[in-house]
Amino acid sequence: MSGSGTFRKYLSAVLALLLFISAQAVPASYAKSAPSVDPETKRVNSYVGTPKVGLWLDKFDDAGNCIGDVYAVFNAGASFNQFGFPRIWAGKSSDLTDAEYTTSIYAFDETPEKSIQGEPLFSETLHQDSDNGYGAIFPMEKTLPAGKYVLYVKQITKKTSDAKPYIVLPTGTVSKTDDCITFGGTAASGPLCFFVDFIKDANVIDYFLPLSGTSGTTIVTDDPVTVFSPPTTDAQRLDDGDTFAILTDQIPDGKILFSITFSSMPTWSNNGPGSSVSYEVYKWNTSYVYTTSREPVFTGEVLDHKDNAPLELNFGYSLAGGTRYLIVMRKSGNMAIGFWVGAGEIAVPKWRVYKNGKSIDNEPLPGFSYTTATIEEYDFPDETPTSEPANTPDTSSPSQSTSDEETAKPANKGCSGTVAWPVLVITALPFLFLTKTKKKPPM
């Protein structure tokens, strides 16, 4: 009896230990299937700065059929599952000028014209009634691999005797050199502003690759340089008709002036539309008056700025080094916008600030910085960029160089691994019992 009692106590202790280990070692997620997780994406724009009105699709033939279209040819450096436009404008149903348009993605086949004669990989038709400052987004519900594509947009609503429906797509300053993205179509009066949501891949250097060749270019920015950083003691409005201008030092050869950023710009509590500024960039020549009498080399606009947020003027790769630039800003919206200003001295030599054409070096100034960059060339990797997320588990068979011992060894992955200690203990349990319940020898 004592031996039997000892065994029962021992068995109870083992079972209790197993239950304790099971509770500690098996994560709750093993009890049910883990929820699906969308792959991490990286949104890459085809443009810099603020998109503006420009690509009118309301082109019609003699029968009233709409023939207005635009396209962009791009080379995706990674797989992608979504794309869109940052803004879109359209007529209103109240005056019969609202319209439908179709957006499609085609595999590139020799030419854009031949490509759009084939079957689209994705296509969707939308009805647009009035402007949309948030643009349009197209989730494809599938992932297209890295490769060359044509993004094609066409208005399909006809003209009638009563109205001329219209869709307008955004244009602006391209973020890539001409060998990376090309544009065309009957309504292509400038480059199309669009974005692509790529599946994030640590192996990809550039998500928009050149359309041909074995090398490309990318913009590598330097650390920002603070020109002025005052105590922001007062706010000054930029009134209608006022100008505020910054004159740079000479940008070094081999560099580009990439952006100028104001640390904070107030809108007097307006976080809706209307607090906007436009800007023109000139190559400096002798004097303020003479410089602004010539044609600007770059223009842009920042729309609907939010109260006290930083404001960036982004120039892309347009402003090459070897010269000084004058950047002239104006209020362009119907709501308030201005600067937080304070007293002090400019920290970077030869930079100057103007208000209404006159130097204000000895008056309170806003805080701002600038960023230069280098356009660097790189060679494509020998391998085709992966079309799967970087964190996708590897389900392939072990390579031939892997030893049998390494293949058979269970992965030690902690709570996210595939091995649970209770399984190992339970597997060994019969052997444990056998060692404790030996048969008595025959009498």
Residue pairs with C-beta under 8 A, 6 or more apart in sequence:
7 436
7 437
10 436
11 433
14 429
14 432
18 422
18 425
18 426
18 429
21 421
21 422
21 425
22 420
22 422
25 420
25 421
25 422
26 420
26 422
27 415
27 416
30 420
39 81
39 199
39 200
39 389
39 391
39 392
40 199
40 200
40 389
40 390
40 391
41 80
41 81
41 82
41 197
41 198
41 199
41 200
42 197
42 198
42 199
42 200
42 207
43 195
43 196
43 197
43 198
44 195
44 196
44 198
44 207
44 208
45 86
45 175
45 193
45 194
45 195
46 72
46 74
46 174
46 175
46 176
46 181
46 191
46 192
46 193
46 194
46 195
46 196
46 208
47 86
47 170
47 172
47 173
47 174
47 175
47 191
47 193
47 194
47 316
48 172
48 173
48 174
48 175
48 314
48 315
48 316
49 172
49 173
49 300
49 301
49 302
49 313
49 314
49 315
49 316
50 172
50 300
50 301
50 302
50 303
51 85
51 86
51 87
51 170
51 171
51 172
51 193
52 170
52 171
52 172
52 301
53 89
53 168
53 170
53 171
54 168
54 169
54 170
54 171
54 172
54 189
54 190
55 70
55 168
55 169
55 170
55 171
55 187
55 188
55 189
55 190
55 192
56 68
56 166
56 167
56 168
56 187
56 189
57 66
57 68
57 69
57 70
57 99
57 101
57 153
57 154
57 155
57 166
57 167
57 168
57 169
57 187
58 66
58 68
58 99
58 155
58 159
58 164
58 165
58 166
58 167
59 66
59 67
59 68
59 186
59 187
60 66
60 67
60 68
60 158
60 159
60 164
61 67
64 158
64 159
64 160
65 158
66 154
66 155
66 156
66 157
66 158
66 159
66 165
67 186
68 154
68 155
68 167
68 185
68 186
68 187
69 152
69 153
69 154
69 155
69 185
69 186
69 187
70 152
70 153
70 169
70 183
70 184
70 185
70 186
70 187
70 188
70 192
71 112
71 116
71 150
71 151
71 152
71 153
71 183
71 184
71 185
71 188
71 192
72 150
72 151
72 181
72 182
72 183
72 191
72 192
72 194
73 108
73 112
73 148
73 149
73 150
73 151
73 181
73 182
73 183
73 184
73 211
74 148
74 149
74 151
74 180
74 181
74 196
74 208
74 211
75 147
75 148
75 149
75 180
75 208
75 209
75 210
75 211
76 144
76 145
76 146
76 147
76 148
76 149
76 196
76 198
76 207
76 208
76 209
77 146
77 198
77 204
77 205
77 206
77 207
77 208
77 209
77 385
78 146
78 198
78 199
78 200
78 201
78 204
78 207
78 385
78 386
78 387
79 143
79 144
79 145
79 146
79 198
79 199
79 201
79 386
79 387
79 388
80 143
80 144
80 196
80 197
80 198
80 199
81 139
81 140
81 141
81 142
81 143
81 144
81 197
81 199
82 137
82 138
82 139
82 140
82 196
82 197
83 105
83 137
83 138
83 140
83 151
83 194
83 195
83 196
83 197
84 135
84 136
84 137
84 138
84 194
84 195
85 135
85 136
85 169
85 170
85 192
85 193
85 194
85 195
86 135
86 170
86 193
86 194
86 195
87 131
87 132
87 133
87 134
87 135
87 170
87 193
88 128
88 131
88 132
88 135
88 136
88 167
88 168
88 169
88 170
89 131
89 132
89 166
89 167
89 168
90 97
90 98
90 99
90 128
90 129
90 130
90 131
90 132
90 166
90 167
90 168
91 97
91 98
91 99
91 129
91 130
91 163
91 164
91 165
91 166
92 98
92 129
92 130
93 129
95 163
96 160
96 162
96 163
96 165
97 163
97 164
97 165
97 166
98 127
98 128
98 129
98 130
98 157
98 165
99 127
99 128
99 155
99 156
99 157
99 165
99 166
99 167
100 125
100 126
100 127
100 128
100 155
100 156
100 157
101 125
101 126
101 128
101 153
101 154
101 155
101 156
101 157
101 167
102 123
102 124
102 125
102 126
102 153
102 154
102 156
103 123
103 124
103 125
103 126
103 136
103 138
103 151
103 152
103 153
104 116
104 120
104 122
104 123
104 124
104 151
104 152
104 153
105 120
105 121
105 122
105 123
105 140
105 144
105 149
105 150
105 151
105 152
106 115
106 116
106 118
106 120
106 121
106 149
106 150
106 152
107 115
107 118
107 121
107 147
107 148
107 149
107 150
108 115
108 147
108 148
108 149
108 150
109 115
109 118
112 150
112 152
112 182
112 184
115 150
116 150
116 152
120 152
121 144
121 149
122 138
122 140
122 142
122 144
124 138
125 156
126 136
128 136
128 167
133 273
133 303
133 304
135 170
143 199
143 387
145 387
146 384
146 385
146 386
146 387
148 211
151 192
151 194
152 185
153 169
153 185
153 192
155 165
155 166
155 167
157 165
157 167
158 165
159 165
169 187
169 192
169 193
170 192
170 193
171 189
171 190
171 191
171 192
171 193
172 190
172 191
172 193
172 300
173 191
173 298
173 300
173 315
173 316
173 318
174 181
174 191
174 316
175 208
175 219
175 316
175 317
176 208
177 210
177 217
177 317
179 210
179 211
179 212
179 213
179 216
180 208
180 209
180 210
180 211
180 216
181 191
181 208
181 211
182 211
183 190
183 191
183 192
196 207
196 208
198 204
198 207
199 387
199 388
199 389
200 389
200 390
201 385
201 386
201 389
201 390
202 390
203 381
203 383
203 385
203 386
203 390
204 385
205 218
205 378
205 381
206 216
206 218
206 378
209 216
209 380
210 216
210 217
214 379
214 380
215 377
215 378
215 379
215 380
216 377
216 378
216 380
217 375
217 376
217 377
217 378
218 375
218 376
218 378
219 256
219 258
219 316
219 317
219 373
219 374
219 375
219 376
220 373
220 374
220 375
220 376
221 258
221 371
221 372
221 373
222 255
222 371
222 372
222 373
222 374
223 371
224 261
224 369
224 370
224 371
225 348
225 369
225 370
225 371
225 372
226 347
226 348
226 367
226 368
226 369
227 246
227 346
227 347
227 348
227 351
227 368
227 369
227 370
228 344
228 346
228 347
228 353
228 365
228 366
228 367
228 368
229 263
229 344
229 347
229 367
230 341
230 342
230 343
230 344
230 364
230 365
230 366
230 367
231 342
231 343
231 344
232 264
232 340
232 341
232 342
232 367
233 341
233 342
233 343
233 364
234 340
234 341
234 342
234 364
235 266
235 268
235 338
235 339
235 340
235 341
236 338
236 339
236 341
236 364
237 268
237 336
237 337
237 338
238 244
238 277
238 329
238 330
238 331
238 337
238 338
238 339
239 331
240 331
242 330
242 331
242 355
242 356
243 328
243 329
243 330
243 354
243 355
243 356
243 357
244 328
244 329
244 330
244 339
244 353
244 354
244 355
245 288
245 326
245 327
245 328
245 329
245 353
245 354
245 355
245 357
246 260
246 326
246 327
246 351
246 352
246 353
246 354
246 368
247 284
247 288
247 324
247 325
247 326
247 327
247 351
247 352
247 353
247 354
248 257
248 284
248 324
248 325
248 326
248 327
248 350
248 351
248 370
249 324
249 348
249 349
249 350
249 351
250 321
250 322
250 323
250 324
250 350
251 257
251 319
251 320
251 321
251 322
251 323
251 324
251 325
251 372
252 321
252 322
252 372
253 321
253 322
254 321
254 374
255 321
255 372
255 373
255 374
256 315
256 317
256 318
256 319
256 320
256 321
256 372
256 373
256 374
256 375
257 315
257 319
257 321
257 325
257 370
257 372
258 314
258 315
258 316
258 317
258 319
258 371
258 372
258 373
259 312
259 313
259 314
259 315
259 370
259 371
260 312
260 313
260 327
260 368
260 369
260 370
260 371
261 310
261 311
261 312
261 313
261 368
261 369
261 370
261 371
262 310
262 311
262 312
262 339
262 366
262 367
262 368
263 310
263 340
263 366
263 367
263 368
263 369
264 308
264 309
264 310
264 340
264 367
265 305
265 308
265 309
265 310
265 311
265 337
265 338
265 339
265 340
265 366
266 307
266 308
266 336
266 337
266 338
266 339
266 340
267 275
267 305
267 306
267 307
267 308
267 335
267 336
267 337
267 338
268 307
268 336
268 338
269 307
270 307
270 335
270 336
271 306
271 307
272 304
272 335
273 303
273 304
273 333
273 335
274 304
274 333
274 334
274 335
275 304
275 305
275 306
275 307
275 333
275 335
275 336
275 337
276 301
276 302
276 303
276 304
276 305
276 331
276 332
276 333
276 335
276 337
277 301
277 302
277 305
277 311
277 329
277 330
277 331
277 332
277 333
277 337
278 299
278 300
278 301
278 302
278 329
278 330
278 332
279 299
279 300
279 301
279 302
279 313
279 327
279 328
279 329
279 330
280 296
280 298
280 299
280 327
280 328
281 296
281 297
281 298
281 299
281 315
281 318
281 319
281 325
281 326
281 327
281 328
282 291
282 292
282 294
282 296
282 297
282 325
282 326
282 328
283 291
283 294
283 297
283 323
283 324
283 325
283 326
284 291
284 323
284 324
284 325
284 326
285 291
285 294
288 326
288 354
288 357
289 357
291 326
292 326
292 328
292 357
297 318
297 319
298 315
298 318
298 319
300 313
300 314
300 315
301 332
302 311
302 312
302 313
303 333
304 333
305 311
305 337
308 340
313 327
313 329
317 373
317 375
319 325
321 372
324 350
331 337
339 366
340 366
340 367
341 364
341 365
341 366
342 364
342 365
342 367
343 364
344 365
346 352
346 353
346 361
346 365
352 359
352 361
353 359
353 360
353 361
353 365
354 360
355 363
398 406
398 407
410 417
410 418
410 419
411 417
411 418
411 419
412 419
413 419
